[in-house]
Amino acid sequence: MVTAPETEVTASSAKAVALNGTVTTVGNKVARRISVAEERDLHKAYKRATGGECAREPTPTRDQLSAFNLLLNQEDTVDVDFAVWVQDGDRLLEKRAVDGYKMGPNGTWIPIQIYGPPTFGDWKKSYKIFRSTALGFDIIDTEWLDRYPDIIGDFVDKYPVECWALIYQNEARTRAEHMVRIRRRLEMEYDAATKKGEEHPYDPKRPWNLTFKTLVLAEKDWWYEQFKEPCGYVYSKTE
């Protein structure tokens, strides 16, 4: 279930929710705060999908649901920034940061500080809110939502703590960039199949479901390129 498309809201509106600090760390765009009735409907949809009410910790705030609604309907994305997408998000005082690395000249790694969850445990807390929200909006099936953190956890278990920032950077890029590429590819496959009168599992009404499923099951080359190879390099430098 997805709420109605957004109407234009100004920053001065009493019903405005700033995306900066809720789902992103940049920009000045605002969303319409969804009504209590709309929030209740999303929780009902979550219960239909899972059989139970959402626990307190992974329950998104109304502002988080409102900002996500705008991303889904206006921006055509589900990318939320885990630097600010946190439990009790309306109580957050500042963006979270984590020490990491970036590739410099001649293949050297340069220490940097990035915004994001400081540990995998913090990441999982943010991800659980994303999972609850995705189920409430009925955009991704439970199975694929539950398998995704296992992939990230496998890399966390394999490599030392020094690799966490790199793992998170690439995980965030996966949701922000690679998922869009997967969806675009699936849309083109669907269009080609439709023109031939053939069936395709892609559902235009729930485009992120097959996208997430494909990311979980069929993107081994991506996971190797973004995680295993660079993390292996960092690992060799921290032994």
Disulfide bonds with the S-S distance in Angstrom:
none
